[in-house]
């Protein structure tokens, strides 16, 4: 996947997630997964916001050193288990749009972050990694919903 394809893919994720959750509560569960569908939407939103901000910090302020974060700790702090699906789905397109704009600008400027654990992270790497994460969580949501419907999802 090219970085531009990654940007296009992330732009499509909010509609994909909204379609998956149409007519759903968003609080369905799967015994092998820690979050609900609304929780996964919230995680994707947070991840996109964090990386958009990091790239903007590098472009706008020259701050290229970034730390990792614990997604489970963030989920607990934000209360993913109590975020309504409608609210999570409202927030996601805002984050995806900001991310797409930030990544696009960072690609043009060839931004390279220095991640404390991962090392150098070019804007291209961020684009691909974040798109992969978002698509993977679409799969998690499908798996949860299939399990809730009794049509699959594995245990």
C-alpha positions as YAML, in Angstrom:
chain: A
units: angstrom
residues:
- id: 1
  name: UNK
  ca: [0.00, 0.00, 0.00]
- id: 2
  name: UNK
  ca: [1.41, 3.37, -0.92]
- id: 3
  name: UNK
  ca: [1.24, 6.20, 1.61]
- id: 4
  name: UNK
  ca: [-1.42, 7.93, -0.52]
- id: 5
  name: UNK
  ca: [-3.45, 4.73, -0.63]
- id: 6
  name: UNK
  ca: [-3.12, 4.54, 3.16]
- id: 7
  name: UNK
  ca: [-4.53, 8.07, 3.45]
- id: 8
  name: UNK
  ca: [-7.45, 7.16, 1.18]
- id: 9
  name: UNK
  ca: [-8.07, 3.97, 3.16]
- id: 10
  name: UNK
  ca: [-8.17, 5.83, 6.48]
- id: 11
  name: UNK
  ca: [-10.55, 8.39, 4.98]
- id: 12
  name: UNK
  ca: [-12.92, 5.47, 4.20]
- id: 13
  name: UNK
  ca: [-12.76, 3.89, 7.66]
- id: 14
  name: UNK
  ca: [-15.41, 6.10, 9.35]
- id: 15
  name: UNK
  ca: [-18.03, 5.13, 6.75]
- id: 16
  name: UNK
  ca: [-16.98, 1.47, 6.96]
- id: 17
  name: UNK
  ca: [-17.34, 1.46, 10.75]
- id: 18
  name: UNK
  ca: [-20.65, 3.33, 10.63]
- id: 19
  name: UNK
  ca: [-22.02, 0.76, 8.19]
- id: 20
  name: UNK
  ca: [-20.88, -2.12, 10.38]
- id: 21
  name: UNK
  ca: [-22.51, -0.62, 13.46]
- id: 22
  name: UNK
  ca: [-25.75, 0.42, 11.79]
- id: 23
  name: UNK
  ca: [-28.60, -0.92, 13.93]
- id: 24
  name: UNK
  ca: [-26.16, -2.19, 16.57]
- id: 25
  name: UNK
  ca: [-25.67, -1.16, 20.18]
- id: 26
  name: UNK
  ca: [-21.88, -1.07, 19.88]
- id: 27
  name: UNK
  ca: [-21.54, -2.77, 23.26]
- id: 28
  name: UNK
  ca: [-21.41, -6.32, 21.90]
- id: 29
  name: UNK
  ca: [-18.62, -8.51, 23.24]
- id: 30
  name: UNK
  ca: [-16.29, -11.28, 22.12]
- id: 31
  name: UNK
  ca: [-14.59, -13.42, 24.78]
- id: 32
  name: UNK
  ca: [-11.16, -13.11, 23.13]
- id: 33
  name: UNK
  ca: [-11.23, -9.34, 22.63]
- id: 34
  name: UNK
  ca: [-10.94, -6.66, 25.27]
- id: 35
  name: UNK
  ca: [-13.10, -3.92, 23.82]
- id: 36
  name: UNK
  ca: [-16.57, -3.49, 22.41]
- id: 37
  name: UNK
  ca: [-17.11, -2.29, 18.83]
- id: 38
  name: UNK
  ca: [-17.59, 1.25, 20.19]
- id: 39
  name: UNK
  ca: [-14.33, 0.81, 22.10]
- id: 40
  name: UNK
  ca: [-12.48, -0.15, 18.93]
- id: 41
  name: UNK
  ca: [-13.94, 2.90, 17.15]
- id: 42
  name: UNK
  ca: [-12.73, 5.03, 20.07]
- id: 43
  name: UNK
  ca: [-9.28, 3.44, 19.90]
- id: 44
  name: UNK
  ca: [-8.95, 4.12, 16.17]
- id: 45
  name: UNK
  ca: [-10.07, 7.71, 16.79]
- id: 46
  name: UNK
  ca: [-7.52, 8.19, 19.55]
- id: 47
  name: UNK
  ca: [-4.72, 6.57, 17.58]
- id: 48
  name: UNK
  ca: [-5.37, 8.77, 14.56]
- id: 49
  name: UNK
  ca: [-5.50, 11.91, 16.71]
- id: 50
  name: UNK
  ca: [-2.28, 11.03, 18.51]
- id: 51
  name: UNK
  ca: [-0.34, 10.41, 15.30]
- id: 52
  name: UNK
  ca: [-1.82, 13.47, 13.58]
- id: 53
  name: UNK
  ca: [-0.71, 15.58, 16.52]
- id: 54
  name: UNK
  ca: [2.77, 14.04, 16.52]
- id: 55
  name: UNK
  ca: [3.26, 14.76, 12.84]
- id: 56
  name: UNK
  ca: [1.92, 18.29, 13.27]
- id: 57
  name: UNK
  ca: [4.31, 18.82, 16.18]
- id: 58
  name: UNK
  ca: [7.21, 17.81, 13.97]
- id: 59
  name: UNK
  ca: [6.09, 20.01, 11.07]
- id: 60
  name: UNK
  ca: [4.99, 23.04, 13.01]
- id: 61
  name: UNK
  ca: [7.32, 23.06, 16.00]
- id: 62
  name: UNK
  ca: [10.24, 20.83, 15.03]
- id: 63
  name: UNK
  ca: [9.49, 18.35, 17.82]
- id: 64
  name: UNK
  ca: [10.37, 14.95, 16.37]
- id: 65
  name: UNK
  ca: [10.89, 12.88, 19.54]
- id: 66
  name: UNK
  ca: [7.78, 10.92, 20.47]
- id: 67
  name: UNK
  ca: [6.96, 8.35, 23.13]
- id: 68
  name: UNK
  ca: [4.86, 5.24, 22.95]
- id: 69
  name: UNK
  ca: [1.56, 4.98, 24.75]
- id: 70
  name: UNK
  ca: [-0.36, 2.16, 26.35]
- id: 71
  name: UNK
  ca: [-3.66, 1.78, 24.47]
- id: 72
  name: UNK
  ca: [-5.22, -0.20, 27.31]
- id: 73
  name: UNK
  ca: [-4.37, 2.50, 29.84]
- id: 74
  name: UNK
  ca: [-5.82, 5.11, 27.49]
- id: 75
  name: UNK
  ca: [-8.94, 2.98, 27.05]
- id: 76
  name: UNK
  ca: [-9.38, 2.83, 30.80]
- id: 77
  name: UNK
  ca: [-8.74, 6.55, 31.26]
- id: 78
  name: UNK
  ca: [-11.21, 7.42, 28.50]
- id: 79
  name: UNK
  ca: [-13.75, 4.83, 29.60]
- id: 80
  name: UNK
  ca: [-14.10, 3.06, 26.25]
- id: 81
  name: UNK
  ca: [-16.62, 0.70, 27.81]
- id: 82
  name: UNK
  ca: [-19.06, 3.56, 28.39]
- id: 83
  name: UNK
  ca: [-18.62, 5.51, 25.14]
- id: 84
  name: UNK
  ca: [-21.85, 5.24, 23.15]
- id: 85
  name: UNK
  ca: [-21.37, 3.98, 19.61]
- id: 86
  name: UNK
  ca: [-23.09, 7.09, 18.23]
- id: 87
  name: UNK
  ca: [-20.60, 9.34, 20.00]
- id: 88
  name: UNK
  ca: [-17.62, 7.25, 18.91]
- id: 89
  name: UNK
  ca: [-18.85, 7.28, 15.32]
- id: 90
  name: UNK
  ca: [-19.37, 11.05, 15.51]
- id: 91
  name: UNK
  ca: [-15.79, 11.59, 16.64]
- id: 92
  name: UNK
  ca: [-14.06, 9.24, 14.19]
- id: 93
  name: UNK
  ca: [-14.55, 11.21, 10.94]
- id: 94
  name: UNK
  ca: [-13.23, 14.35, 12.63]
- id: 95
  name: UNK
  ca: [-10.08, 12.50, 13.69]
- id: 96
  name: UNK
  ca: [-9.70, 10.76, 10.31]
- id: 97
  name: UNK
  ca: [-9.94, 14.06, 8.47]
- id: 98
  name: UNK
  ca: [-7.40, 15.76, 10.75]
- id: 99
  name: UNK
  ca: [-5.12, 12.73, 10.40]
- id: 100
  name: UNK
  ca: [-5.38, 12.73, 6.60]
- id: 101
  name: UNK
  ca: [-4.53, 16.42, 6.43]
- id: 102
  name: UNK
  ca: [-1.64, 16.05, 8.88]
- id: 103
  name: UNK
  ca: [-0.21, 12.95, 7.18]
- id: 104
  name: UNK
  ca: [-0.55, 14.52, 3.72]
- id: 105
  name: UNK
  ca: [1.39, 17.59, 4.82]
- id: 106
  name: UNK
  ca: [3.99, 15.44, 6.58]
- id: 107
  name: UNK
  ca: [4.43, 13.33, 3.45]
- id: 108
  name: UNK
  ca: [5.06, 16.47, 1.39]
- id: 109
  name: UNK
  ca: [7.60, 17.72, 3.93]
- id: 110
  name: UNK
  ca: [9.17, 14.27, 4.37]
- id: 111
  name: UNK
  ca: [8.78, 14.35, 8.16]
- id: 112
  name: UNK
  ca: [10.67, 11.77, 10.17]
- id: 113
  name: UNK
  ca: [9.77, 11.21, 13.83]
- id: 114
  name: UNK
  ca: [12.05, 9.54, 16.37]
- id: 115
  name: UNK
  ca: [9.97, 7.08, 18.32]
- id: 116
  name: UNK
  ca: [11.43, 6.08, 21.70]
- id: 117
  name: UNK
  ca: [10.98, 2.34, 21.01]
- id: 118
  name: UNK
  ca: [10.44, 2.00, 17.26]
- id: 119
  name: UNK
  ca: [13.21, 4.32, 16.14]
- id: 120
  name: UNK
  ca: [12.83, 6.50, 13.03]
- id: 121
  name: UNK
  ca: [9.24, 6.73, 11.80]
- id: 122
  name: UNK
  ca: [8.91, 8.40, 8.42]
- id: 123
  name: UNK
  ca: [5.56, 9.93, 7.52]
- id: 124
  name: UNK
  ca: [5.22, 7.03, 5.05]
- id: 125
  name: UNK
  ca: [5.64, 4.54, 7.91]
- id: 126
  name: UNK
  ca: [3.07, 6.35, 10.03]
- id: 127
  name: UNK
  ca: [0.57, 6.40, 7.15]
- id: 128
  name: UNK
  ca: [0.91, 2.69, 6.47]
- id: 129
  name: UNK
  ca: [1.01, 1.64, 10.14]
- id: 130
  name: UNK
  ca: [-2.05, 3.68, 11.08]
- id: 131
  name: UNK
  ca: [-4.01, 2.44, 8.06]
- id: 132
  name: UNK
  ca: [-3.09, -1.14, 8.93]
- id: 133
  name: UNK
  ca: [-4.23, -0.60, 12.53]
- id: 134
  name: UNK
  ca: [-7.56, 0.89, 11.46]
- id: 135
  name: UNK
  ca: [-8.27, -1.91, 8.98]
- id: 136
  name: UNK
  ca: [-7.29, -4.53, 11.54]
- id: 137
  name: UNK
  ca: [-9.83, -3.07, 13.96]
- id: 138
  name: UNK
  ca: [-12.53, -3.23, 11.29]
- id: 139
  name: UNK
  ca: [-11.81, -6.97, 11.30]
- id: 140
  name: UNK
  ca: [-12.06, -7.02, 15.12]
- id: 141
  name: UNK
  ca: [-15.47, -5.34, 14.95]
- id: 142
  name: UNK
  ca: [-16.67, -7.80, 12.31]
- id: 143
  name: UNK
  ca: [-15.47, -10.66, 14.48]
- id: 144
  name: UNK
  ca: [-17.31, -9.31, 17.55]
- id: 145
  name: UNK
  ca: [-20.53, -8.80, 15.61]
- id: 146
  name: UNK
  ca: [-20.35, -12.26, 14.03]
- id: 147
  name: UNK
  ca: [-19.84, -13.78, 17.48]
- id: 148
  name: UNK
  ca: [-22.77, -11.78, 18.87]
- id: 149
  name: UNK
  ca: [-24.94, -13.00, 15.99]
- id: 150
  name: UNK
  ca: [-23.83, -16.59, 16.51]
- id: 151
  name: UNK
  ca: [-22.50, -16.73, 12.94]
- id: 152
  name: UNK
  ca: [-18.80, -16.97, 13.65]
- id: 153
  name: UNK
  ca: [-16.13, -14.86, 15.20]
- id: 154
  name: UNK
  ca: [-14.27, -17.79, 16.75]
- id: 155
  name: UNK
  ca: [-13.65, -18.29, 20.40]
...
